[in-house]
Amino acid sequence: MSVNFYAVTPTHPAAEDSEDPGLHIGQSTGTSRFLLRAHDEPKLKSWASWSDLLQRPDVTIVSGSGYTLTFEELARDVTSRTDSRGWHLTPRHVHRPNHRPEYFADAQGFEFCRTAFH
């Protein structure tokens, strides 16, 4: 099972019909590393740039099912390399030998996708 996370900002508000829950941050799964969503505008192509945005007081972090969480809670998920049992989480597409060009890793090794995903 996966959970998608969104940033609700003044320029990316959540739609009332839940069709557009905000700016897509990325996706967490039980067995794989967090996959971050890259955006050209605003320029969000590194975990450092996401961290700066997500810690602003006018930003709310929400899950696809509607619960809110703090930056610290999300950061634990994004930076985690092992699951609750201590097992290593599987890297996503970025580290596969023939990964598609929409996947990349930032300077810190966090994995990103340039295109929309769910």
MARVEX-993206 format. One record per residue: residue in three letters; x, y, z of N, C-alpha, C in turn. Coordinates in steps of 0.05 Angstrom, whole numbers, padded with zeros to 5 digits, always signed. Example, Ala and Ser with C-alpha at 12.3 -4.5 7.8 and 13.67 -1.06 7.14 Angstrom:
<sites>
Ala+00264-00114+00156+00246-00090+00156+00264-00066+00156;Ser+00257-00045+00142+00273-00021+00143+00258+00001+00157;
</sites>
This chain:
<sites>
Met+00017-00024+00000+00000+00000+00000+00018+00025+00000;Ser+00009+00045-00014+00024+00070-00015+00007+00093-00005;Val+00021+00114+00004+00009+00139+00013+00022+00162-00001;Asn+00006+00179-00013+00016+00203-00026+00013+00226-00007;Phe+00032+00245-00009+00031+00269+00009+00031+00294-00008;Tyr+00019+00315+00003+00015+00340-00012+00021+00364+00006;Ala+00031+00385-00006+00035+00410+00007+00013+00430-00001;Val-00002+00439+00019-00022+00459+00014-00010+00486+00020;Thr-00008+00503+00000+00006+00529+00002-00013+00551-00008;Pro-00006+00576-00004-00023+00597-00015-00025+00595-00046;Thr-00004+00587-00059-00005+00585-00088-00015+00557-00098;His-00017+00538-00080-00026+00511-00087-00046+00502-00066;Pro-00070+00515-00065-00090+00507-00045-00103+00480-00053;Ala-00115+00467-00033-00129+00443-00038-00157+00450-00049;Ala-00165+00435-00070-00191+00440-00081-00212+00427-00063;Glu-00236+00440-00062-00257+00430-00045-00266+00402-00052;Asp-00264+00395-00077-00274+00368-00086-00253+00347-00084;Ser-00230+00353-00072-00208+00334-00067-00195+00324-00093;Glu-00203+00335-00116-00190+00328-00141-00161+00337-00142;Asp-00155+00360-00129-00129+00371-00128-00122+00377-00099;Pro-00109+00358-00085-00104+00362-00057-00081+00380-00050;Gly-00068+00392-00070-00045+00410-00065-00022+00402-00083;Leu+00002+00411-00076+00026+00406-00091+00037+00378-00083;His+00039+00360-00102+00047+00332-00095+00076+00332-00085;Ile+00080+00322-00061+00107+00320-00049+00119+00293-00058;Gly+00104+00272-00056+00114+00246-00063+00098+00223-00051;Gln+00111+00199-00051+00097+00175-00043+00114+00158-00025;Ser+00100+00148-00004+00113+00129+00014+00100+00101+00010;Thr+00116+00080+00011+00106+00053+00011+00118+00038+00035;Gly+00108+00015+00041+00118+00000+00064+00145-00013+00060;Thr+00153-00017+00034+00177-00032+00029+00198-00017+00013;Ser+00191+00007+00003+00210+00022-00014+00215+00049-00002;Arg+00237+00061-00011+00244+00088-00002+00224+00108-00013;Phe+00221+00130+00000+00203+00151-00008+00211+00161-00035;Leu+00191+00165-00053+00196+00176-00079+00185+00204-00080;Leu+00203+00224-00083+00195+00252-00084+00187+00260-00112;Arg+00169+00279-00114+00160+00290-00139+00175+00315-00145;Ala+00188+00317-00168+00202+00341-00177+00182+00360-00190;His+00186+00385-00185+00169+00406-00198+00188+00428-00208;Asp+00182+00437-00233+00197+00459-00244+00189+00486-00232;Glu+00163+00489-00226+00153+00514-00215+00134+00507-00192;Pro+00140+00512-00168+00165+00524-00159+00188+00504-00162;Lys+00212+00513-00162+00235+00496-00167+00240+00477-00143;Leu+00230+00453-00146+00232+00433-00125+00245+00408-00137;Lys+00271+00407-00137+00286+00384-00148+00306+00373-00130;Ser+00303+00379-00104+00321+00368-00083+00306+00366-00057;Trp+00316+00349-00039+00303+00347-00013+00308+00373+00002;Ala+00330+00386-00002+00336+00412+00011+00315+00433+00003;Ser+00308+00435-00023+00288+00455-00031+00260+00447-00020;Trp+00254+00422-00020+00228+00413-00008+00228+00420+00022;Ser+00250+00415+00036+00251+00421+00064+00246+00450+00070;Asp+00258+00468+00054+00254+00496+00058+00225+00504+00055;Leu+00212+00493+00034+00184+00499+00029+00166+00488+00051;Leu+00170+00463+00058+00152+00450+00077+00154+00460+00106;Gln+00175+00474+00112+00178+00485+00139+00167+00514+00142;Arg+00157+00525+00120+00145+00551+00121+00119+00550+00138;Pro+00113+00571+00153+00088+00571+00169+00062+00572+00153;Asp+00063+00579+00128+00039+00580+00112+00034+00555+00095;Val+00049+00533+00102+00047+00508+00088+00036+00487+00106;Thr+00017+00471+00097+00006+00448+00112+00012+00423+00096;Ile+00021+00402+00109+00027+00377+00096+00003+00358+00102;Val-00008+00347+00080-00031+00329+00083-00026+00303+00068;Ser-00038+00282+00078-00036+00256+00064-00060+00255+00044;Gly-00058+00235+00026-00079+00231+00007-00106+00225+00020;Ser-00105+00214+00044-00130+00207+00058-00139+00230+00076;Gly-00124+00252+00077-00134+00276+00090-00123+00283+00117;Tyr-00105+00266+00129-00094+00274+00155-00070+00292+00151;Thr-00066+00310+00170-00044+00328+00169-00021+00318+00186;Leu+00003+00326+00179+00027+00318+00194+00047+00340+00194;Thr+00066+00338+00213+00086+00359+00215+00109+00353+00196;Phe+00125+00373+00192+00149+00370+00175+00166+00347+00187;Glu+00170+00347+00213+00187+00327+00225+00176+00298+00220;Glu+00150+00295+00221+00138+00269+00216+00143+00260+00187;Leu+00139+00279+00168+00144+00272+00140+00174+00267+00136;Ala+00191+00284+00147+00220+00281+00143+00230+00254+00153;Arg+00219+00243+00174+00227+00216+00183+00221+00196+00162;Asp+00198+00198+00149+00190+00180+00128+00208+00183+00103;Val+00213+00208+00095+00229+00213+00071+00258+00204+00075;Thr+00269+00208+00098+00298+00202+00102+00303+00173+00112;Ser+00282+00159+00118+00285+00131+00128+00297+00113+00107;Arg+00315+00096+00115+00327+00076+00097+00321+00048+00107;Thr+00308+00046+00130+00299+00020+00141+00270+00022+00150;Asp+00256-00001+00151+00229-00001+00160+00228-00005+00190;Ser+00205-00008+00202+00202-00010+00231+00215-00035+00242;Arg+00220-00055+00226+00234-00079+00235+00264-00078+00231;Gly+00273-00056+00219+00302-00053+00214+00311-00064+00187;Trp+00292-00073+00171+00298-00083+00144+00303-00060+00125;His+00322-00063+00107+00328-00042+00088+00305-00037+00068;Leu+00299-00012+00064+00278-00005+00045+00291-00006+00017;Thr+00276-00016-00003+00286-00019-00030+00288+00008-00044;Pro+00310+00014-00056+00312+00038-00073+00291+00037-00095;Arg+00282+00060-00105+00262+00060-00126+00276+00059-00153;His+00263+00069-00173+00272+00067-00201+00299+00079-00207;Val+00307+00099-00192+00332+00114-00197+00356+00097-00199;His+00358+00077-00183+00382+00060-00181+00381+00035-00198;Arg+00360+00032-00214+00358+00009-00232+00376+00015-00256;Pro+00388-00006-00267+00407-00002-00290+00396+00013-00314;Asn+00370+00008-00320+00359+00021-00344+00335+00039-00336;His+00339+00055-00315+00317+00072-00307+00310+00093-00329;Arg+00285+00101-00329+00276+00120-00349+00286+00148-00341;Pro+00289+00167-00360+00300+00193-00355+00284+00210-00336;Glu+00258+00204-00331+00243+00220-00313+00251+00215-00284;Tyr+00267+00195-00278+00276+00189-00251+00304+00199-00247;Phe+00310+00211-00225+00337+00220-00218+00341+00222-00188;Ala+00365+00225-00180+00371+00228-00151+00384+00256-00148;Asp+00377+00269-00126+00390+00295-00120+00418+00291-00109;Ala+00432+00312-00102+00460+00310-00092+00462+00294-00067;Gln+00440+00292-00051+00441+00277-00026+00432+00248-00030;Gly+00424+00241-00054+00415+00213-00060+00385+00208-00057;Phe+00369+00229-00052+00340+00226-00050+00329+00222-00079;Glu+00310+00204-00081+00300+00196-00107+00276+00213-00115;Phe+00275+00221-00141+00255+00238-00152+00244+00227-00178;Cys+00219+00236-00184+00206+00231-00210+00197+00258-00221;Arg+00203+00263-00246+00196+00289-00259+00167+00290-00268;Thr+00154+00267-00271+00127+00266-00281+00107+00258-00259;Ala+00082+00265-00264+00061+00258-00244+00058+00228-00241;Phe+00053+00220-00216+00049+00192-00210+00030+00190-00186;His+00019+00166-00182+00001+00162-00159+00008+00137-00144;
</sites>
